[in-house]
């Protein structure tokens, strides 16, 4: 398919107006409500490069990355919907190729210049870049194995990824099994290839092991969310919690000089965007990785920009 959506269409036209339409209480909790300064039904404000309305950016290596990175779980159908087993399929059915492209264009129009996907969707961003003339940055999460630690990384590099990181569950498992050499092999491969390589983690033990072991990832992607929602349950871990102790993460990261991309900040929809973004940036995160539906993008970006302004006095210096 050809890209039918331009920045002008998405910021000033019908799509922008639809994003601000009247929403239910549930939709507002999910971040779909228009900003307080924007009446329901009004077109989204225009965004100009390098203007006050542009989402702030940080440096990840040599890359200029928006402080909010668009997550790829919703596009892939990983809805983390607890016992509601139909939701993942519902999300996949909603995200047709046309809807994905529309969402990406809308995100770019509002200042998000980077997306994260898994390595199962390596076709997606090259096609979007080609057909829509986009220069969106692309971070890919990879799935190294003990036998072939860098094969997935090479595949991502070959199709134009700007950075990669080891997927969280994989890193958790490798550290639990004492296989730090697998992570180290990926990081060393990145140094040879001059490719930014990091690791994600749900378990803080991954970051502790990397730091103590002298491993050299370029950045960390660490879960960060509080426990103040009804379904929080971490012992044993379930598919409703990804950060056992937010304070411990904050205290540990205060001493880490590598960039930190915080993810699962809304606990997969259990925490509203406003407190989620505010807490993540105040805690020291350099970037927030957040999945969004198209109808949430405009409001979530405004919320994130306000949170970034509020976090100017945070104790952890910006590491990116």
C-alpha positions, 0 to 999 in steps of 0.5 A, a space after each residue: 500500500 502507499 502512504 496516504 497520510 501527511 503531517 498536514 492531514 494528521 495535524 489539521 484535518 479530519 484525523 486530528 479532529 477525530 483524535 479529540 472527539 468526546 470519549 468515555 471515562 474508560 478511554 480518558 483513563 487510557 489517555 485518549 482525552 484531549 488536552 485541557 487546553 484543546 476543546 473536544 472535537 478540535 483539530 490537534 495543534 500544529 507541530 513545527 520542527 524546532 518550535 516550542 510545540 516539538 517534543 524534546 529530544 535526547 542523544 542516544 549515541 549519535 542519534 537524536 531521539 524524542 524523549 517519548 519512543 513509540 512502543 511496538 507491542 500494540 502493533 504486534 498484538 501483545 496487549 498484556 490483557 490479563 485474563 481477557 484472552 480475546 484482546 490480543 487478537 482484537 488489537 491485531 485486527 485493529 492494527 491493519 497495515 493502513 492503521 499502523 502506517 496512520 499511527 506512525 505518521 500521526 506519532 511523527 506529526 506530534 514529535 515522536 521520531 522513534 519507534 521500537 519493534 521486535 525482530 518479528 516485524 523487520 519488514 514493517 519500518 523499511 516499508 513505512 520509510 520507503 512508502 511514506 518517505 519517513 526518516 523515523 528512527 528504529 530500535 529493534 528488540 532481539 532474541 539472542 540464543 546461546 548457540 547464535 547470540 548475534 544472528 538476530 542482531 545481524 538481521 536487524 542491522 541488515 534491514 536498517 535498524 538504528 539501535 538494538 537491545 536484548 529483549 527483556 525476558 531473554 535477558 532475565 533468563 540469561 542472567 538467571 542461568 548465569 549466561 552473561 557471556 551471551 549478553 556480552 557477545 551481543 554488546 561486543 558485536 555492537 562495538 565491532 559493527 558500530 551499532 548501538 546495543 543495549 539490553 532490556 530487563 524486567 528483573 533489576 538483577 540484569 542491570 546489577 549483573 551487567 554493571 558488576 560484570 563490567 559489561 558494556 551495553 550502550 543503554 538500558 531498557 528497564 521496566 519502571 512502574 509503581 504498584 498502586 493498581 488493583 491487579 499488581 501481583 509480583 510474587 510469583 510474577 504474573 502478566 500484570 506486573 513488570 517492576 517489582 520495586 520502583 524505588 529500588 530501580 530509581 535508587 540503582 539507576 541514580 548511580 548508572 551513567 548509561 542512558 535509561 529507557 523506561 518501559 511498561 511505565 503504564 503497567 500495560 494500561 493499568 496506570 493513567 499516562 499522567 502519573 506514569 510519565 511524571 514518575 518515570 521522568 522524575 525518577 531519572 528515565 532519559 526516555 519513556 517507551 510507551 505503546 499508544 493507539 492512534 487516538 491516544 497519541 496527541 494527548 499522550 504527547 502533551 502529557 509527556 511534554 508537561 511531565 518533562 517540564 515538571 521533571 527539570 529539578 529531578 536528582 538524576 542528571 540527564 544521561 542522554 
